Amino acid sequence: MRGTLRKKKLKSGKISLYIDYYPPVWNPQTKQYTRREFLNLHLHAVPATDLEKQENKLYTEIAEKIYIKRMKSLMLEENNIFNKDVLEGDFFIYAENFIRGKQKTKVDTTHYETAIKYLKKWKGAHLKFRHIDEKFLEKFKEYLLTTTSLKSKHTKLNQNSAASYYDKLALIVQSAFLDKYLSEDYTQRVPRISNVETFRQIIDDEELKLLLDNPVEDELVFRSSIFALLTGFRFSALKILKWGDFHYSTSLNAWYVYIIDPKPERSFKHYISHQALHILGGKQDGDKLVFPDLSYHHVRAKLKEWFSKVGLEKKAKFHNWRHKYATDLIEKGEDIYIVSKMLNHKHVKTTQIYAKVPDTNRAKAAGKATIHHLN
């Protein structure tokens, strides 16, 4: 591995200084091999004044120092010795490139991006690799567990969200270690934030009957809600759903919807019941939106009004239709793997939150715990 400090004459007449590597070196930022590294240092081709001569001398000295530093780094890497100079690099630039790489493979990077937002909120706009160690990670954990949500200064960030954001940062730190930006994988010595079991405000059958007996006076909100209840669709999916996405399988005598699910950003073929299509008034021709003008803020306000009318204001969340859809399938004995596919979950583990023994099953089991001949 070697390199040469070279000059290139530009159209402007100035001379650009660069390092010519042979063979090419790997650039972890651009994720590709490169032959030339331009140093953004320019000389005057024919210095006319003493100042221009001094500038040429200064820029040449700077270029030579960078060249020596780069050759030292390459020598250390060739001999498998950690190069401490990389510790002065900006971790946030690395993190942004890491996230962009994930996005290219269609991975949902929302939590990665939010983790970096919390990190910047805590440490500011710049963070060097040398600041990252075991103690740093411990303190970031403490920060996540005590800070407020980015959405509201009055709401504490919940522990499960803190756990998710810490895990995403840990993955970036591990990647930085593998790319030789860090001398050690500090995440191995720092326990992750544990998740806590949360109580989900899921609608039961009696509550659903109350809601259906006292429907909201907004046709769009009512139809989109019942369709979500019958299909398990997220709000984001309903917002982009078009009539052209509906298809009929003659061999299966079943309707299905084929879309790109917005949250995981992957294709989703989802079978729906005839009743779900009937709620929409049957399939229409064309490629118009099924729920035009569907606004999250409007729906949220109407849901609150609807649920409050029957004393269920704490359960006034559109996502609860999806929860009800999933738990109903589980309670009726549907295989969890099938339910996972119907919810378009990437991992069955995500679906397991709905697979806890339902109250109806426990109530039936409790009824069986009897003693005969007891008065």
CORSUL-V222848 format. One record per residue. N is the residue number from 1. SS is DSSP state (hx for helix, st for strand, lp for the rest). NEAR is the number of other C-alpha atoms within 10 Angstrom. Layout:
BEGIN
N&SS&NEAR + N&SS&NEAR
END
This chain:
BEGIN
1&lp&11 + 2&st&14 + 3&st&19 + 4&st&13 + 5&st&18 + 6&st&14 + 7&st&16 + 8&st&14 + 9&st&14 + 10&lp&11 + 11&lp&7 + 12&lp&7 + 13&lp&13 + 14&lp&17 + 15&st&19 + 16&st&18 + 17&st&22 + 18&st&21 + 19&st&21 + 20&st&20 + 21&st&17 + 22&st&13 + 23&st&12 + 24&st&15 + 25&st&18 + 26&st&12 + 27&st&12 + 28&lp&15 + 29&lp&12 + 30&lp&10 + 31&lp&10 + 32&st&10 + 33&st&12 + 34&st&15 + 35&st&14 + 36&st&17 + 37&st&14 + 38&st&16 + 39&st&15 + 40&st&10 + 41&st&17 + 42&st&22 + 43&st&22 + 44&lp&15 + 45&lp&15 + 46&lp&12 + 47&lp&14 + 48&lp&9 + 49&lp&9 + 50&hx&9 + 51&hx&10 + 52&hx&15 + 53&hx&14 + 54&hx&12 + 55&hx&17 + 56&hx&20 + 57&hx&13 + 58&hx&14 + 59&hx&17 + 60&hx&17 + 61&hx&12 + 62&hx&13 + 63&hx&22 + 64&hx&15 + 65&hx&12 + 66&hx&16 + 67&hx&19 + 68&hx&13 + 69&hx&13 + 70&hx&16 + 71&hx&17 + 72&hx&14 + 73&hx&18 + 74&hx&18 + 75&hx&15 + 76&hx&14 + 77&hx&13 + 78&hx&11 + 79&lp&9 + 80&lp&10 + 81&lp&13 + 82&lp&16 + 83&lp&17 + 84&hx&15 + 85&hx&14 + 86&hx&16 + 87&hx&17 + 88&hx&13 + 89&lp&15 + 90&st&15 + 91&hx&20 + 92&hx&17 + 93&hx&13 + 94&hx&19 + 95&hx&20 + 96&hx&16 + 97&hx&15 + 98&hx&19 + 99&hx&18 + 100&hx&14 + 101&hx&15 + 102&hx&14 + 103&hx&13 + 104&hx&8 + 105&lp&8 + 106&lp&12 + 107&lp&15 + 108&lp&16 + 109&lp&17 + 110&hx&12 + 111&hx&16 + 112&hx&22 + 113&hx&17 + 114&hx&16 + 115&hx&22 + 116&hx&20 + 117&hx&16 + 118&hx&21 + 119&hx&21 + 120&hx&14 + 121&hx&12 + 122&hx&13 + 123&hx&11 + 124&lp&10 + 125&lp&11 + 126&lp&12 + 127&lp&17 + 128&st&14 + 129&hx&20 + 130&hx&17 + 131&hx&13 + 132&lp&15 + 133&lp&18 + 134&hx&15 + 135&hx&13 + 136&hx&13 + 137&hx&22 + 138&hx&16 + 139&hx&11 + 140&hx&18 + 141&hx&20 + 142&hx&13 + 143&hx&16 + 144&hx&24 + 145&hx&18 + 146&hx&14 + 147&lp&17 + 148&st&16 + 149&lp&16 + 150&lp&14 + 151&lp&9 + 152&lp&9 + 153&lp&10 + 154&lp&9 + 155&lp&11 + 156&st&15 + 157&lp&19 + 158&lp&16 + 159&hx&17 + 160&hx&16 + 161&hx&17 + 162&hx&25 + 163&hx&18 + 164&hx&19 + 165&hx&24 + 166&hx&23 + 167&hx&19 + 168&hx&18 + 169&hx&22 + 170&hx&20 + 171&hx&14 + 172&hx&19 + 173&hx&25 + 174&hx&19 + 175&hx&17 + 176&hx&21 + 177&hx&16 + 178&hx&13 + 179&lp&11 + 180&lp&20 + 181&lp&24 + 182&lp&22 + 183&lp&18 + 184&lp&16 + 185&lp&18 + 186&hx&18 + 187&hx&19 + 188&hx&11 + 189&hx&12 + 190&lp&16 + 191&lp&10 + 192&lp&17 + 193&lp&20 + 194&lp&11 + 195&lp&13 + 196&lp&10 + 197&lp&9 + 198&lp&8 + 199&lp&6 + 200&lp&11 + 201&lp&14 + 202&lp&18 + 203&lp&19 + 204&lp&12 + 205&hx&11 + 206&hx&8 + 207&hx&16 + 208&hx&13 + 209&hx&12 + 210&hx&15 + 211&hx&19 + 212&hx&11 + 213&hx&10 + 214&lp&13 + 215&lp&15 + 216&lp&19 + 217&lp&11 + 218&lp&12 + 219&hx&10 + 220&hx&15 + 221&hx&23 + 222&hx&19 + 223&hx&17 + 224&hx&22 + 225&hx&23 + 226&hx&16 + 227&hx&22 + 228&hx&24 + 229&hx&22 + 230&hx&21 + 231&hx&22 + 232&lp&24 + 233&lp&23 + 234&lp&19 + 235&hx&21 + 236&hx&13 + 237&hx&16 + 238&hx&20 + 239&hx&18 + 240&hx&18 + 241&lp&23 + 242&st&21 + 243&hx&16 + 244&hx&17 + 245&hx&18 + 246&st&21 + 247&st&15 + 248&st&12 + 249&st&10 + 250&lp&8 + 251&lp&6 + 252&lp&7 + 253&lp&8 + 254&st&13 + 255&st&17 + 256&st&18 + 257&st&17 + 258&st&16 + 259&st&19 + 260&st&15 + 261&st&19 + 262&lp&17 + 263&lp&13 + 264&lp&15 + 265&lp&12 + 266&st&14 + 267&st&12 + 268&st&18 + 269&st&17 + 270&st&18 + 271&st&17 + 272&st&18 + 273&lp&12 + 274&hx&14 + 275&hx&13 + 276&hx&18 + 277&hx&17 + 278&hx&11 + 279&hx&14 + 280&lp&15 + 281&lp&10 + 282&lp&10 + 283&lp&13 + 284&lp&13 + 285&lp&9 + 286&lp&10 + 287&lp&12 + 288&lp&14 + 289&st&16 + 290&lp&20 + 291&lp&18 + 292&lp&13 + 293&lp&10 + 294&lp&18 + 295&lp&12 + 296&hx&14 + 297&hx&9 + 298&hx&11 + 299&hx&20 + 300&hx&15 + 301&hx&12 + 302&hx&18 + 303&hx&22 + 304&hx&18 + 305&hx&16 + 306&hx&22 + 307&hx&21 + 308&hx&15 + 309&hx&15 + 310&lp&13 + 311&lp&12 + 312&lp&17 + 313&hx&14 + 314&hx&10 + 315&hx&18 + 316&lp&21 + 317&lp&17 + 318&lp&20 + 319&hx&17 + 320&hx&20 + 321&hx&24 + 322&hx&23 + 323&hx&20 + 324&hx&22 + 325&hx&21 + 326&hx&25 + 327&hx&23 + 328&hx&17 + 329&hx&16 + 330&hx&21 + 331&hx&16 + 332&lp&9 + 333&lp&9 + 334&lp&13 + 335&lp&11 + 336&hx&18 + 337&hx&15 + 338&hx&14 + 339&hx&21 + 340&hx&19 + 341&hx&16 + 342&hx&18 + 343&lp&22 + 344&lp&21 + 345&lp&14 + 346&lp&12 + 347&lp&11 + 348&hx&16 + 349&hx&13 + 350&hx&12 + 351&hx&21 + 352&hx&14 + 353&hx&14 + 354&hx&22 + 355&lp&17 + 356&lp&10 + 357&lp&11 + 358&lp&13 + 359&hx&11 + 360&hx&10 + 361&hx&11 + 362&hx&11 + 363&hx&10 + 364&hx&10 + 365&hx&10 + 366&hx&10 + 367&hx&8 + 368&hx&9 + 369&lp&8 + 370&lp&8 + 371&lp&7 + 372&lp&6 + 373&lp&5 + 374&lp&5 + 375&lp&4
END
